[in-house]
Amino acid sequence: MTVHPLSTGTQPAGDEAPIVLSVEHLSLDFRLRTEILHAVRDVSFVLRRGETLCLVGESGSGKSVTARALLRILDRNGAITGGRILLGNQGEEIDVAALSDRDPKLLQIRGGRIGLIFQEPMSSLSPVHTIGSQIIEALRLHRRMDKKQARAETIELLRQVEIPNPDKMVDRYTFEFSGGMRQRAMIAMALAADPDILIADEPTTALDVTTQAEILDLIKRLQVSRGMAMLLITHDMGVVAEVADAVAVMRYGRIVEAGSAEDIFHDARHPYTVRLLNSTVKLEQNQRTAARAETSTQARQPVLSVRNLSKVYGASSAWFGGNSHALKAVDDVSLDLYPGENLGIVGESGSGKTTLGRLILRTVEPSAGTVTYHGAGAPMDVTALSKQGLKAFHRDVRLVFQDPFASLNPRMTVKEIIGDPLYVSGKMRGAAIEARVAELLTLVGLDPMAMERYPHAFSGGQRQRIGIARALALDPKIIIADEATAALDVSIRAQILDLLLDIQQKLGLSFIFISHDISVVRYFCDRVAVMRLGKLVEVGTAEQICTQPQHPYTQSLISAVPNPDPRNKRMLHRTRYVA
Amino acid sequence: MLNYVIKRLIYMIPTLFGMSLIAFMIIQLPPGDYLTSMLATMAESGQNVDPAQLEAMRRAYGFDDPIWLQYWKWISGIIFRGDFGYSFEWNRPVADLIWERMGSTLAISIAALLFVWAVSLPIGIYSAMRRHSVGDYAFTFLGFIGLAVPNFIMALALMYFSYKVLGQSVGGLFSPEYVEAPWSWGKFVDLLAHLWIPIIVIGTSGTAALIRILRANLTDELNKPYVVTAKAKGLPEYKAVLKYPVRIALNPFVSAIGWVLPELVSGVTITAIVLNLPTAGPLLLRALISQDMYLAGSFILLMGVLTLFGMLISDILLALLDPRIRFN
């Protein structure tokens, strides 16, 4: 595949902003235990002053290591094996790739010329130093300020990134900040030395949609006011459409297609780019409305009814001291789930959606309210069940977890993992389990031969399939999926959702689908419940919630979802919800 | 923070009470008492004891009183008069005996602790940063040898070495001519000349353990995103490592202080006996063998109290070092 030069964009060549960094034929190798991994091969791109280049690709495509190579902060076993990284410097150019590891110029470039923001705002700042001290350090390194000046400048920077009360927050620790605030502090630090280039490596992946919109807004404004070039790394085509001037698509360490945002979104040539776009756009439509008649839900008996369910944390005070701050994680929630229905629960982190899922399963004891399950026999009051009864209930209502890497025991084979619920329930033994596991693996689209292997041999998507097979083992009636696709790449995400829909048709299941990702819920669910601060603010059909939300909070949530079309940037006219 | 310390101190009262009960029960558990074991010793050496005299002593010491009354006598003396009882074997107040030994015990233990930290901190950092290098393997090898060789063997070997090669008098903390002499420069130098053997013997196993702990902790921390952030900021590698991950990897060092205090009393008994050190360990052992109940009981109680205070100190230090603990 040839690499299209970036100048193929629509702009005439004369108007283009000056190049601040150009990467030419960069290749990176990692020495592994048994082999050499060519993580990046022959990658070329340029960053222009005031413009944003988005590097897009799925996990493992080499986009993050490319960004780190620009700063020369690769892991010890990685090395640049070819190519040049030319950093423009008032006429003279420095080849970053050719500098020695101990070159003082390198230390000046890091943070001074190129700033870096990471994905994980939780762990990318030191937990034992104050926010202020970490920013002051960057200022003193690059701008030769004394302590007092640096402190004043830090407060000014925090004000620029819109942190309220910056003179107080400067002395706070990172764990006293929310995720969005930490990312703001991280941005302030990256901008401290007034760099020419800002590298943002998945800066909003770990954040809620509304926070994501605000952070992207902020980065864009700062970029414009400072005239920085930006390299934004992301897997989310919606984000790309919102902010990119130019786009480069990476796969298996190579750039497969590059061009202006307009070209990539409306005139993609490489099949991989087309596939990536399709799986993103596909999630923009509801898959369910066509499949079912709407009238039926009202008449039928719900399979699960939740009435006035509440969970209060920290209400009881300890005998000595103890706190009296009660937190209402779930506050008076009433819901119905009908047979064969997919009910989505959306909300930002901390809205109580995960707790609600656990309350329904009663792995967390509710403080008040009832959950009634209408199974095969008489209606069951789940909140009053004995241990034995709860066991039977858990046979009918199963859970699929978020993290496909952490939810499978690495020391058990796939057969043991999927067969475990069968074994525990005492339903089957020996060869019967094996036959059932093979059947389940076929059902989730895996080869039955895979049952003797361990989870590490599978990719994230395949592992999630194993998790789903485990949930299906006991022929459940309801599956609660808590962020079941959040850890997956976008193309795999669509596959897993299709798989779940397919299984639902075959087995007649009901799903409670908990997610912070509006597009996934829109694709997958019949009805959607929106939660905020433990309360249910709105319930409606997926189409109605996504296109005509009634509650102002839902409106602000929907308007913050990035739209994968650069001609129609949704975030420019989003609404904010002030409670 | 002050609230936290006060709360912790109040919580300690019931724990201390329980500990004193257990200490007293432990010294009452072996069959017989000090007099029976004295009788046995005297009978072995062919002396006769007048049963009437024995009975008189038994009454005088209160061995015939009910257990709870004995306990009350013991604990009330400690609480109200600072009187830990009377050592039968030494014929002296227990408090005097213990304090006499505490000075040298403290000196040796603190010196050993400083040795452990001074050696293991730089080596641990080096090993973590240059993992699987020749230097790492060499230090790991030495560390495991230190961990594996029993202390008394090491003590004997070093004594032999210092006697044969350096021509020093071995054992104890001073040469014979200085033992009773008042403090002078010469005595101090003599102390240093003797002190290095116990410090190395006591310190090596701790050093090896701490190197491994620091290496493992730091290896985990070195890959955290905040280290990359520090490097991306433009900090030179050694500064980035010392300021951020090392600071967090220090927690086990501070936690270890909690165990150091009780170790002061009992930890190095065998080494102290081999090296003839005037520390508390041998005294405790002797007291336990001869059923010198008040001395042994006071030692056990003291160890418990030291453990509690050690934990308190390390918790406070940990809170000072790590704001996440301080604020939660």
Contacts between the chains, C-beta under 8 A, distances in Angstrom:
chain1	res1	chain2	res2	distance
A	68	B	228	7.7
A	71	B	231	7.8
A	71	B	232	5.6
A	73	B	228	5.9
A	73	B	231	5.0
A	73	B	232	6.0
A	107	B	234	4.8
A	107	B	235	7.6
A	107	B	236	6.2
A	108	B	234	6.7
A	109	B	234	7.7
A	110	B	231	6.7
A	110	B	232	5.5
A	110	B	233	6.7
A	110	B	234	4.2
A	111	B	232	6.1
A	111	B	233	4.2
A	111	B	234	3.7
A	112	B	234	5.8
A	115	B	232	7.7
A	116	B	228	8.0
A	116	B	229	7.4
A	116	B	232	4.1
A	118	B	225	5.5
A	118	B	228	7.3
A	118	B	229	6.8
A	120	B	225	5.4
A	123	B	224	5.9
A	123	B	225	4.8
A	123	B	226	6.2
A	124	B	225	4.0
A	124	B	226	5.5
A	124	B	228	7.4
A	124	B	229	5.0
A	125	B	226	5.7
A	125	B	229	6.6
A	126	B	226	4.7
A	126	B	229	7.9
A	126	B	230	7.5
A	126	B	244	5.0
A	126	B	247	7.7
A	126	B	248	7.7
A	127	B	226	7.7
A	127	B	248	7.4
A	127	B	322	7.9
A	127	B	323	7.6
A	127	B	324	5.7
A	128	B	247	5.8
A	128	B	248	6.0
A	128	B	321	7.4
A	128	B	322	5.5
A	128	B	323	5.9
A	128	B	324	7.1
A	129	B	243	8.0
A	129	B	244	7.5
A	129	B	247	7.9
A	137	B	233	6.8
A	137	B	235	7.4
A	138	B	233	4.8
A	138	B	234	7.2
A	141	B	233	6.6
A	141	B	234	5.0
A	141	B	235	6.8
A	142	B	234	6.3
A	173	B	323	4.8
A	173	B	324	7.4
A	173	B	327	7.1
A	175	B	323	7.8
A	175	B	324	5.7
A	175	B	327	7.4
A	176	B	327	7.2
A	186	B	229	7.6
A	189	B	229	7.6
A	189	B	233	7.0
A	193	B	234	7.7
A	320	B	7	7.1
A	320	B	11	8.0
A	321	B	3	8.0
A	321	B	7	6.6
